[in-house]
Amino acid sequence: MAKTWDDFIPLLLPHVGGAPNATMRLYLAQAAADFFARTYLWRREIDPISLSRGVAEYDLDVYVCGGVIEDIRSVIVDGGADPLLRVQIDAVPVDHLTTLGTPTSYWLIDDRAIGVFPTPDRRLTLRANAILKTSRTATEVDDWVFETWADAIVAGAAARIADVPGKEWSNPALAAEYKLRFEKAIVAARVRALRSTPVAVAQRPFA
């Protein structure tokens, strides 16, 4: 089962009376995307990536289970005993990029590609967990989001709406209050995420 933004509107309306439904849906989607991007609550294992000898960089499917990749964690390859260390590409000397071996580190390229070092010296399989967020055009979320985090997402949306200048629902003071609630909810969610296992969240994908 899924909940649309219309299910959130009755919770949001008392805080932003006068705001059109379309405005509330827009900012609910933005708040949800921000919430998941910053909390790491939604995690899924990506499809395995086949590594080839002499090839260091590989495209990522940006959309996983209906979500958008925000980050990649817990990267491992066959033949490696430990997870790969994340590095910045600038930290790898250019003349070292031709080094062949079993990858021990990785880097991300705009969350759309992943690079590994050393460059694989044989065919290997890379596995990793993706931190996901809802897209800003999402129209629904799963029930568990509504039941557990509706108040947080509503607070984030209310902060954004009340901060819009020159509208009948504009209220900078309330915007600051709702933003504080949203930030506190994000902290609580991060603590919860850190206590869970790397792939603990495997709920139904978001639309």
Number of C-alpha atoms within 10 A of each C-alpha: 8 16 17 17 20 16 13 18 16 11 14 23 16 10 20 22 12 12 17 10 12 11 11 23 21 17 21 29 24 20 24 24 22 18 24 22 20 17 21 23 24 21 28 23 20 19 14 12 16 12 22 16 13 17 19 21 18 17 13 17 13 16 16 20 18 16 22 21 25 21 17 21 17 16 20 21 23 13 10 13 9 11 17 21 16 18 15 11 16 8 8 14 9 10 7 11 16 15 16 17 14 19 26 20 19 22 22 20 14 9 16 15 14 17 20 27 26 21 24 22 17 14 13 19 14 18 19 20 19 26 26 27 27 28 20 16 12 20 18 20 20 16 16 14 19 20 10 10 17 19 18 24 28 27 26 29 29 27 28 21 25 24 20 14 11 8 12 12 16 20 17 16 12 17 23 16 13 23 21 15 18 23 16 13 20 24 13 12 21 17 14 13 18 12 10 11 9 18 16 13 15 11 14 14 16 20 16
